[in-house]
Amino acid sequence: MQFVTLLALASFFSGAALRVCDGLIPRLAQDFQLTTGQAGSAVIVFAIAYGLMQLVFGPLADRFGKARMVTVAVGGCCVLSLASAAAPDFDTLLLARVAWGMAAAGIVPLAMAWIGDAVAFEERQPTLARLLLGTLSGMMMGQLAGGVFADLAWGWRGAFVTLAVGYAVVTVLLVRHLRAAVAVAAPASTGHFLDGLRVVVSTRWAWWVLAAAFAEGVLLLGPAAYLPAYLHQRFGLSLTVVSALLALNAVGGLIYAMTAKMIVARLGQRRMVLVGCAFVGAGYLAFLLSPWGWTAGPVALVVGIGTYLFHNTLQTHATQMAPTVRGSAVAMFAFCLFTGQAVGVMLSGLAFDHGGPAWLLLPPVVGLPLAGWAFAKALRRHLA
C-alpha cells in the first residue's frame, strides 16, 4: 500500500528526531556550559510534550481522521525544528523542543492507528514491521547524525535544519496522497471528545499493555539517552564513533523488522517478549562490564533485536486493545511509553551525574527481564 510507505518515510524523520539529541547532549552541555544531566533536559521536555500531546491527538484523530492529523503533525514538525535551530539560548531551545515534541506526537502513533484501520489483524504485525523499518532507520540515522553534527562546526543547529528539510518533503508527499488514504480508514467518530480515552481506560487488558509501555520507557529508553555520553567519557571515543557504534541498535531492529513474519511464526508472542527483554537486560550488563569500547557496537545490535521483539509485540496489541477507538488507544500507548521515557531520562540523568555508570545501567539489567516476565504471564492469560 503506497500510503504505508509514506507513513514509514514520515516515521523515518520522526525516529531521527527522537534520537538525534542523544549524541548532541555533550555538545549542548559544552555550548551552554551545562552538566550532562542538565543538557539532557532537551530530551526530557521533548518526551514529556510528546507523551502528553497523545491525549489530544488520539481523540482528534478519531474525530477528524488519522491520515489528516498525521499530515498536520509532519508539517508542524518542519516549522518547529527550524524554530529549534534558531534558538538563541538554552531556555528558548527547550521551549521550541516542547512545541516540536507536541507536533511529533501525531506521527508514529497515528500511523499505527491508520494501519490498524486499513490492515487485517492477521497481517498487521508484518505491516507494522514495515512502519517500524522506517522508524528504526530514522533512529539509526538520527543517532549517527547527532554524533556527527556534535563534532562539526554546524553543531545542533545544523542537525535540526537538516530534519526540517526532510519534514518539508514528506509533508508535500502526504498532501498529494491524502484523499485516497482518508477513503480507506475508519469513519470519523461522532461521540464526545474524551469518549475514546474512557473506553481505553475501562478495558482491563489495555492496562497491562500500557503498564508494559511505561516500563519500557523508564527502563530502556531513559538510560539509552545517556549511553553516548557514558561511552564517550569512559573510553575517550569521539561522539561520531560512539554514535556510529550505538546506531547498530537500530540495525538490530531492522534485522527484526525484515524477519518479523518468520519470527512471529516460530517464537510466538510470549516467547518474543521473554527473549527480547532477556537480550536487552544482558546487553545493558555488557555495556557496564565490558573493558573494550568497540564491543558497544555488537552489544547495541543485540539490544536492538531484543528491544523490538518486545516493542513490536506491544505495538500490535496497542492497535487491537480498543478497536472502536483505535486512535485514542494507540495514542494512550504512546503517552505511557514517552511519559515513561521522560521519567527514565530524568532519573537516569540524576543517576549519571551523582551515582555513576552502575546506577545508570543496573536498573534495566534487573528491571527489563522482570517486566517482560510479568507481561508474558498476563499475555498467556489474555490469549487463553
N, C-alpha and C positions, 0 to 999 in steps of 0.2 A: 504494500500500500504506500503510495507516494507521500502521503502526509505523515506517515510514521517516520520516513526518512528525514523529513523537515523537522519533526519533533526531536529526532535524535541529534540533528545539527544544532537546534536550539539548546538541547541538553549538553552538547559539547561545550558551548560557551558558558552555560550555567555551571558546569563542573569545573571549568577553568577558573571561574570567579570564586568558587568555593575554596580552591586550594592555592590560588596564586599568592595569597598573603602569608602562607606558611613559610615560604622561602624568603619573603620580604621582611619578616619580623626583625631579623638582625639589622637590616638596612634602615628600617623605620626607627629602631632604637638608636642607631648612630645619627641619623639625620635630625631627630628631635631630642637627643640627649635623654633617653628613657632607659629603664631596665628592660630586659627581655620580656618579663611578665607584663609590664605596663604597655609595651608595644603590642602585645597580644590582644589588647583591647580592640584593635582593628578587626580581629577575627571574632571576638566575643559579641560586639554590637551587631555585626552582620548576622550572626547566627540567631541572636535574640529577635531581631527585627524579622528575619526570615521565618522563625517559628511562630511568632505572634500573628503575623500577617496571614498565616494559614486560616485563622479563624474568620478572616474576612474573605479571602479569595475562594475558599471552598463553597460557601453559600452563594457568592456572586457567580461562580461557575455553574452551579446548579440552576441558577435563575437566568443567566444571560448566555450560557453556552461556554463549554470548556475551550474550544478552539479560539473563540473570540478573546477570552481572557488571557490565554497563552500569548496571543499576538500583542495585546496591550502590554503584557508584562515584559516581553522582549524589547519592545520599543522603549519602555521606561528604563530598562537596564542600560540601553545605549546612552540616554541622556545623563543618567546618574553616574555611570562610570566616567564620563567626561567631567562631571562635576567633582568627582573624587580626585581626578588627575589634576584639577586646577586648584585644589585646596591649599591655602597659604600657610596653614598651621595645623597641628595635630587635632585640636578640638574641632576645627572645620572638617577635617578629613573624617573624623568619627561621625559627625552629623551626616555627611554625604554617604558614608558606608551604611548608616542606619537606613537611609532612604533607598539605597541600592539593594540592601537586603530585603526591604519591603517589596520592591518590584520583582526581585528574583524569586520570591516565594510563589509566584504564579506560573513557573515554567515546568520543572520536572514533575511535581505532584499532579498538576492538572493534565500534563501529557499522559501520565499513568492513568488518570481517570478517563481521559478520552479513549485510550486503548481498551480500558475496561468496558466502555460502552460499545466499541466497534468490533471487538475480537472475542470469540467464544472462549469460555474458561479453559477448555482443553488445549487451546493454542496460545493462551495468554502468557504463560511463563516464558516460552521461547520468544514471543513478540516483545515482552518486557525486557528480555535479554538484549534485543536489538537497541532498545532505548538506552539500556544500561551501557551498551557498547559506546554510544555517543557520549554519555556522561563520563564514563571511565577514561575514554580517550581525552576528553577535556580536562579531567582531573590530572591525568598524566602530564599533559602539555602545560597545564597551569602550574603544577608542582615544579616542572623543569623551568618554565619561563620565569617563575618567581625567583629562583636562584640565579638565573642568567641575568635578569634585569637588575637584581640586587648588586651584582658585580659590575654592571655597566654604569656609565655616567647618567643615562636616562632614568635609572632607578625605578621607583614605584610609579612615577608619573607615566613613564613610557609603557609600563605593563598595563595600566588602566586605559590609556589611549588605544592600545592595540586591541583590547577587549571591546571597546566602544565601536571600533570599525567592524569587528565580527558581528556584534549585535545588530548593527545597521543593515548589513547584508541579509541576515536571517529574517529581520522584520519585513523587508521587501518581499522575500520569497513566501513568507507565511501569508501576507496580504493577498498575493496572487492566487493562492490555493484555498483561501478561507471559505468560500462559498461551498465548495464540494465537501470540505471537512465538516462543516456545520450540518450538512444534509444527512450524514451517516451516524451522528451522535444521538444520544437520548434527547427526548424533548425537554424543554426548559421546565423547571419546577414552578408551580403557581402558589405554593404554600408560603408560610411565614419565613422570614429571612433566617431565623435560627432553628427552624424545624429539623433541618438535616443534621445539625450538631446534636440535637436532642435524641434523634434516632440512633446516632452512633454511640453516645454515652449510655444509652439504655440497653445496648447489646452486650451480653456478658463476654462473648468471645473477643469482641473488639478491645476490651480492657487488657486482655493478655497480649494482643498484638501491639497495642500502644505502649504497654509497660516494657515490652522487649525492645521497641524502638527507642524509648527513653534510655534504657540501659546501654544500648549500642552507642548512643550519642555521648553519654557520660564516659564510658569505659574505653571506647575505641576512638571516636573522633576527637575527644578532648585531648588526650595525650599525644595524638598524632600531630597536632598543630605545633608541638614543641620538638618533634624529632629532628627537623633541620638544625635548630639551634643547639640541641644536645650533641648531635654528631659533629657539628662544626666546632664546638668548644672542646669536646673530648679528644677528637683525632686531628684537629687542626686542618681539616679539609676545607677547600673553598666552598662557598654556598652553591656554586654551579655544580660542582662534583657531588655534593651531598644531595642536592635536588634531583640530579640525574639518577643517583642510586635509589632514592626513595620513589622516583617515578615508576620503578619496577613494580610497585604496589598496584598501580593501575594496569600494568601488563598482566599481572596475575588475574585481575578482574576480567581483562579481555580474554584470557585463556578460558575462564569460566563462561563468559558470555558466548563464545564461539562453540562451546561444547555443552551448553546448558541442556539441550534436549536429551542428549545421551546421559548426562549426569543425573538429571531428574529421574529418568527411567531406571537407572542402575542403583542409585542410592535411596531414592525416595526422600520425602521432605524431612522426616525426623532425623535420619542419619546425616543429611546435609547440614542441619542445624548443629548437631553434636560434633561432627568432624570440623565444620567451619570454625566454631568457637574454640575448639582444641588447637587448631592451627594458629589462630590469632594469639591465644594465650602463650603458646610455645614461642611464637615469633617475638613477642614483646620481651620474654625472658632472654631470648638470644640477643636482642638489641642491648639489654643491660649487661650481659655477661661476656659477650664476645670481645676478645682483646684486639681484633683487627677491624679497621674501618671498612675495608672492602666487603666484608660479609653483610653489610647493611643492604646491599643490592639483592642477593638471593633471599635473605630473610624477608625483605619487603615483598618479593614475588610471592612467597608462601603466604604471608599475611594477606596479600591481595586476594588470592584464591579463597582463603578461609573467610575473609570478610564477605565476599559475595555469595558463597554457599549459604551463609546465614542471612544476609541482607535481601537477596532476591527472593528467598522464601517468605520473608516478612512482607516484602512489596506485593507479592502475589496475593497473600491473604488480605492485605490492606485494600486491594481493589474489589474484594468479594465480601468483606465483613458487613457491609450495609449497601447492597446493590442499588436500592431505590434512591439513595442519596450519595452516589459514588464520589462526586466532587468533594462533598463535606467529609466523607470517610477518609479519602486519601489525604486531604488537607490536614485532618486531625493527626494522621500518621506522621506527616512531615512536621507538624507542630511539635509533637513529642520527640521526634528524632533531633530536631535542631534546638529545641529547648534543652534537651539533654546535652547536645554539643556545647551550648553556651555555658551550662553549669560545669561540664567537663573541662572546657578551656580555662574557665576561671579557677577551678580547683587545681588544675594542672599547672597553671601559671604560678600560683602560690607555692605549690609543691616544688616546682623547678627553682624558684627564687630562694626559697627558705629551707627546703629539705634535701634537695639534690636528686640525682637520677633515680635512685631506688624508690623514692616517694612518688616520682613521676610514673615509673614503669611497672611497679609491682601490683597496683590495683587492677589493671587489665589482665595481668598474668593469672590472678586468682578469680577476679570477678566475671570475666567473659565466659570461661567454661561453666561456671555456676549458672549464669544467666541462660546459656544455651541448654543446659540440662533441664532447667525449670520450664523453658518454653517447649522443649521437645516432649516433656511429660504432659504438658497441657495440650499440645498438638495431638498426641496419641488419643487423649480423651475426646477431643473435638472431632477427630476423624472416625472414631469408633461407631 
